[in-house]
Amino acid sequence: MANYIYRVTEENVDGCGGDATEFVLFHQRLNQAESALFVRILQEVKQASKDVDTAGMIEDALTKFAEESGIEGVICGAPYEGAFEF
């Protein structure tokens, strides 16, 4: 079974231009229509959420996405060991 990891970024999470990123694993590649559906659900969840962190919104969106598409996804760790900045 293949795994496909997608980066999901909530933009302007703090009102000052900061972003928050999580990674989501699906066991199939999302096609264009499925990707569009997931983005729409993410946007709807964000609009309806008050005082919910990024991970919580993504979890809610994953639940709704699975209900609508039959495709389940989970938040996973970053797909690399670490990062270096210089």
ABEGO torsion letter per residue (X at the ends): XBBBBBBBBBBGAAGAGBBBBBBBBBABBBBAAAAAAAAAAAAAAAAABBGBBAAAAAAAAAAAAAAAAGBBBBBBBBABABBBBX
